[in-house]
Amino acid sequence: MKRLVVVALTLLSSVSLSSAQNSRGPERLVKEVRHELVMLPYYNVFDNLVYKVDGSTVTLMGQVTRPTLKSDAERVVKSIEGVEKVINKIEVLPVSPNDERIRVAVYRAIYGQSALQRYGLQAVPPIHIIVNNGNVTLEGVVANEADKNIANIQANGVSGVFSVKNNLKVEK
């Protein structure tokens, strides 16, 4: 019998586990993976790390701006007690001066907006801005639907943005 739990924080994760495995509990493994990923020194608002825990296998997904972050994420997850296998499907975004300009402009537009400034005060801001060839994807969690819509409007207003995909989730 398997169950699926989706945790929507700054890092999104899913876990599917059988009840007989991992004597210290599946929730411990999910928490440890999340903790290790959030603590990575170069993980920031322009990266999106997602993971899935299935027994003792962890699958890493998402997008990062630095190739070293991809390898660092795999290394720290492999070192967690109880993890036997890591499947690394993290995409490294292409280097682009235009995308970098858009990242900074979208960051300023979102976190400079008075209704959203409180999100920027957190250690790892919850609205992640992924830019790939001028296309913006917003990932993370906000408090309400209004904040989700404001972030979308702010990102769409940035010059040079071709499209905005708003994957922000609203807290329950």
SVG drawing of the C-alpha trace seen along z (x, -y; Angstrom):
<svg xmlns="http://www.w3.org/2000/svg" viewBox="-7 -49 37 52">
<polyline fill="none" stroke="black" stroke-width="0.4" points="0.0,0.0 1.5,-3.4 0.5,-6.9 1.4,-10.2 2.1,-13.3 2.8,-16.6 4.6,-19.3 4.3,-22.7 6.9,-25.0 9.6,-26.9 10.9,-23.6 8.1,-21.4 8.4,-17.7 6.3,-14.6 6.8,-11.3 5.4,-7.9 6.3,-5.3 5.3,-1.9 4.5,-1.7 7.1,1.0 10.2,-0.9 12.5,-3.4 12.4,-2.6 12.9,-6.3 9.9,-7.3 9.3,-8.6 8.6,-12.1 12.1,-12.3 13.6,-11.6 11.4,-14.2 12.4,-16.8 16.1,-16.0 16.1,-16.2 14.3,-19.5 16.6,-20.8 19.8,-19.8 18.6,-21.4 17.5,-24.7 20.9,-24.9 22.9,-24.8 25.0,-27.9 24.2,-29.0 20.5,-28.1 18.5,-31.2 15.3,-32.8 16.3,-32.1 16.5,-28.3 13.7,-25.8 14.4,-22.5 11.8,-19.8 12.2,-16.3 10.3,-13.1 11.0,-10.4 10.1,-6.9 11.3,-4.5 15.1,-5.0 15.2,-6.6 15.2,-10.4 14.5,-12.0 15.7,-15.6 14.0,-17.8 13.7,-21.5 15.8,-24.2 19.0,-25.9 21.2,-28.7 24.5,-27.1 25.8,-23.6 27.5,-23.3 24.2,-23.6 22.9,-20.6 25.9,-18.5 25.9,-19.9 22.2,-19.0 22.9,-15.4 25.9,-15.2 24.1,-16.4 21.1,-14.2 23.3,-11.1 24.9,-11.8 21.6,-11.5 21.2,-8.3 18.5,-6.1 19.0,-7.4 20.3,-4.6 19.8,-6.1 19.6,-9.6 18.2,-10.3 19.2,-13.8 16.9,-15.3 17.7,-18.9 17.9,-21.2 20.7,-23.7 19.4,-26.8 21.4,-28.3 23.7,-31.2 22.1,-34.3 22.7,-38.0 19.1,-38.7 17.7,-36.1 19.9,-37.5 18.5,-41.0 15.0,-39.6 15.6,-37.7 16.7,-40.9 13.9,-43.0 11.2,-40.4 12.7,-40.2 12.5,-43.9 9.0,-44.1 7.7,-41.3 9.6,-42.0 9.5,-45.8 5.7,-45.7 4.4,-46.8 1.8,-44.0 4.6,-41.4 7.5,-43.0 7.0,-40.8 7.9,-37.7 11.3,-39.1 12.3,-39.3 12.5,-35.6 15.8,-33.7 14.7,-31.9 12.0,-34.0 9.0,-31.8 8.4,-33.2 11.0,-31.6 11.6,-33.2 12.7,-30.9 13.7,-32.5 14.5,-30.4 14.9,-32.2 12.7,-35.1 10.0,-32.8 9.3,-33.3 7.9,-30.6 6.9,-31.6 7.2,-28.7 6.6,-28.6 3.9,-29.4 2.0,-32.6 -0.5,-33.4 -3.6,-34.1 -4.9,-34.3 -4.5,-38.1 -0.7,-37.8 -0.5,-35.1 -2.3,-37.4 -0.2,-40.5 3.0,-38.5 1.7,-37.4 0.8,-41.0 4.2,-42.3 6.1,-39.6 4.1,-40.2 4.9,-43.9 8.6,-43.4 10.1,-44.4 11.5,-41.5 9.3,-38.8 7.7,-36.6 5.4,-34.7 4.7,-34.1 3.6,-30.7 2.2,-31.2 2.7,-27.9 2.4,-29.7 0.4,-27.7 -1.8,-29.3 -1.4,-28.2 -4.4,-26.4"/>
</svg>
